[in-house]
Amino acid sequence: MNVWQRLKTFLREVVVETKKVTWPGRDEVVATTVVVIAASFIFGIFLYICDLAFFRLVDWLIKFLS
């Protein structure tokens, strides 16, 4: 089987498989987007607090040991 025939077969199979996909509705997309944005903010705030705490700890250790 030559390259062009294999490519043609592959693309045909891609089309068939794509037709089997169930795409999410608008409500589901909006809901999951809101969850992702909220989780990003929560983790961002958590990491900021951890970074600030570690910075203060290291700063205190440097002042204490010097």
PAVEXPA-360127 format. One record per atom (N, C-alpha, C, CB): residue in one letter; x, y, z. Coordinates in steps of 0.001 Angstrom, whole numbers, plus 500000, padded with zeros to 6 digits. Glycine has a CB too. Example, Ala and Ser with C-alpha at 12.3 -4.5 7.8 and 13.67 -1.06 7.14 Angstrom:
a513190494310507800 a512300495500507800 a513200496700507800 a511308495527509046 s512850497750507080 s513670498940507140 s512900500030507870 s514084499402505725 
END
This chain:
m500860498830500000 m500000500000500000 m500912501242500000 m499018499993501244 n500707502138499103 n501570503314499008 n501160504388500029 n501521503893497582 v501965505403500111 v501782506440501115 v500465507173500926 v502933507424501070 w500107507499499695 w498878508261499442 w497647507445499799 w498809508699497974 q497668506173499530 q496532505305499862 q496387505202501388 q496716503885499231 r497528505062502074 r497481504982503542 r496986506295504148 r498873504634504107 l497413507410503594 l496956508717504075 l495453508876503856 l497720509852503365 k494992508478502701 k493565508563502378 k492744507693503330 k493315508133500915 t493225506483503611 t492535505589504536 t492521506189505941 t493206504200504550 f493652506726506357 f493738507343507684 f492742508489507817 f495164507851507950 l492691509376506834 l491785510521506904 l490321510083506897 l492050511472505739 r490013509053506155 r488651508523506130 r488275507987507516 r488516507406505058 e489209507285508152 e488946506753509489 e488821507871510522 e490055505785509900 v489574508942510341 v489465510090511244 v488067510692511155 v490535511157510908 v487550510828509960 v486200511388509776 v485163510490510444 v485872511554508267 v485293509179510265 v484338508232510860 v484385508332512385 v484646506775510402 e485585508370512963 e485708508449514417 e485216509790514956 e487155508224514834 t485438510865514217 t484987512183514659 t483460512253514714 t485534513272513726 k482788511546513853 k481323511526513865 k480783510805515089 k480791510864512600 k481585509947515718 k481162509216516909 k481304510025518194 k481953507947517028 v482000511143518119 v482262511951519306 v480979512633519755 v483364512996519030 t480754512620521085 t479624513382521632 t480185514682522190 t478846512565522746 w479813515773521588 w480331517070521981 w479508517617523137 w480321518049520791 p480150518303524103 p479405518851525245 p478524520017524813 p480372519305526351 g477452520185525565 g476549521297525297 g477091522588525883 g475162521006525858 r476440523682525555 r476888524999526014 r476890525088527540 r475994526097525429 d475844524559528186 d475761524630529648 d476914523887530306 d474431524060530135 e477260522726529779 e478361521944530340 e479699522660530156 e478413520559529689 v479891523269529004 v481131523998528746 v481254525192529682 v481192524461527283 v480175525938529868 v480203527099530756 v480477526654532196 v478865527882530676 a479818525590532641 a479993525114534013 a481430524660534266 a479023523967534303 t481984523893533359 t483357523424533563 t484363524570533453 t483699522329532545 t484084525550532623 t484962526715532522 t484967527499533824 t484527527620531364 v483814527677534422 v483719528382535704 v484492527625536779 v482240528556536126 v484377526300536792 v485103525488537776 v486610525643537584 v484699523999537660 v487068525618536349 v488505525744536075 v489021527125536497 v488790525506534572 i488274528169536190 i488696529523536569 i488713529671538092 i487758530581535939 a487692529170538773 a487650529252540239 a488798528461540860 a486300528732540773 a489045527258540366 a490146526442540899 a491486527125540654 a490143525036540259 s491646527770539522 s492893528479539227 s493121529615540213 s492875529024537794 f492088530366540525 f492217531447541496 f492530530897542888 f490933532286541534 i491840529837543287 i492066529253544615 i493496528752544740 i491076528101544881 f493969527997543742 f495336527496543798 f496350528635543703 f495575526487542678 g496035529654542935 g496923530803542841 g497072531509544178 g496413531774541799 i495969531719544874 i496015532358546188 i496769531473547176 i494588532648546703 f496505530166547144 f497200529231548029 f498702529260547789 f496666527811547832 l499114529218546530 l500541529236546221 l501183530574546595 l500759528950544737 y500447531658546445 y500964532968546857 y501211532990548363 y499980534093546459 i500269532459549128 i500420532426550583 i501602531535550978 i499118531921551251 c501743530376550328 c502883529495550609 c504196530188550263 c502756528175549821 d504250530841549131 d505457531549548718 d505806532649549716 d505278532142547315 l504817533393550152 l505043534456551118 l505542533884552446 l503757535263551333 a504951532793552902 a505370532171554161 a506803531656554063 a504419531020554536 f507144530981552964 f508506530476552805 f509512531624552689 f508596529569551569 f509134532686552021 f510017533850551907 f510302534442553288 f509388534919550985 r509248534599554077 r509426535158555423 r510257534226556295 r508063535418556083 l510035532917556168 l510799531940556945 l512283531990556589 l510251530527556711 v512594532002555308 v513984532066554864 v514606533401555277 v514077531876553331 d513868534472555144 d514366535783555548 d514670535797557039 d513349536881555200 w513782535227557846 w513990535151559285 w515213534286559606 w512737534588559978 l515354533161558926 l516500532281559161 l517815532974558823 l516362531001558340 i517841533706557734 i519063534416557326 i519400535478558368 i518892535067555913 k518418536226558839 k518678537251559864 k519092536604561193 k517422538138560073 f518482535481561534 f518778534808562804 f520176534198562819 f517744533724563074 l520597533649561685 l521877532966561619 l523053533893561312 l521810531892560589 s522777535122560931 s523894536009560591 s524197537010561680 s523604536740559314 
END
